[in-house]
Amino acid sequence: MIIVTGSNGFIGSNLIKGLNEMGIKEIIAVDDQTNTETHRNIAHLEIEEFFEIDEFLDFIKGDQILNKDIQAIFHQGACSNTMEWDVNYLYKNNLYYSKELLRLAKRLDCQFIYASSASVYGSGNEFKELKENENPINLYAYSKFKFDQLVRKELDQEHGQIVGLRYFNVYGPHEEHKGTMASVAYHLHNQLKKSDQIKLFEGSDGYENGEQRRDFIYVNDVVKVNLWFLCHKDISGIFNVGTGKSQTFNEVAQAVIDWNKKGKIVYIPFPENLEGAYQSYTEADITHLKEVGYEEEFLDVKQGVTDYLDKLESWPKNEP
């Protein structure tokens, strides 16, 4: 049996889909089950048990969980809003929750694979998994950074697999409920559906209009990395999960325009409130990931956006 937190969300639901495709259906899904916006993400998936977050935390503090044969915990559930400034909320969802699940993994002696974030690198230009490269510039990033530091101490001890995956800019199906936190590709596509224009920021941090660069990674590739570690339980550590090649916002916009067969790019002033709190460049150093044996190729923006928009526009809008 496998536990997936954040099961109803963007990466969690895609991960369960990947597990189902491997023939794994004994899954405990943990999320805010009252959120009707995310029900459609898992309506078509094979899941054995559902838990509310607080209900699950109460459940694992007792001994009932010890009666279940748990192979792995995929911890994808957390506050994903990079603009969240409520310290108590972030502590509860990104630190306390994660600590409890790490303790559970140690009690059960099972694999623990969790979502970290490339936001821990802040505004720096070095993206190798070293503490000296980490400089979080908002509370969300700091919460991810703090848990990574706790994990580093655990990695020095001998016990089961612990893997932290630092996701870069993930995009793909099942992110519609994320609102402003949904990917650039999703928002640009919606802009183009309403008009013939795509709006991008003017130049910043020395970059020309729309030439700010990010490491955009398709969610299917993120799922492949997670499942690879499930099948390689002897490997632990903190790893970047990106393509290893940054691409510009202009390239994302052009991929969306090409798919829609219409549109043009318009540049708007860079927001003052984002100055000093915006990553104009990210590019995952995936040397560590490759060194431990991961050999799969990643889709580029053109390939990923094309597949994404094909799926997005073919998915029934009235599906539960």
Secondary structure as UniProt FT lines:
FT   STRAND          2..5
FT   TURN            6..8
FT   HELIX           10..21
FT   TURN            22..23
FT   STRAND          27..30
FT   TURN            33..34
FT   HELIX           36..38
FT   HELIX           39..42
FT   TURN            43..44
FT   STRAND          49..51
FT   HELIX           53..61
FT   HELIX           64..67
FT   STRAND          72..75
FT   TURN            82..83
FT   HELIX           87..90
FT   HELIX           91..96
FT   HELIX           97..108
FT   STRAND          111..117
FT   HELIX           118..121
FT   TURN            122..123
FT   HELIX           131..133
FT   HELIX           139..155
FT   STRAND          162..167
FT   STRAND          169..171
FT   TURN            173..174
FT   HELIX           176..181
FT   HELIX           184..194
FT   STRAND          197..201
FT   TURN            205..206
FT   TURN            209..210
FT   STRAND          213..214
FT   STRAND          216..218
FT   HELIX           219..230
FT   TURN            233..234
FT   STRAND          237..241
FT   STRAND          247..248
FT   HELIX           249..260
FT   STRAND          264..268
FT   HELIX           272..274
FT   TURN            275..276
FT   HELIX           287..291
FT   TURN            292..293
FT   HELIX           301..314
FT   TURN            317..318
//
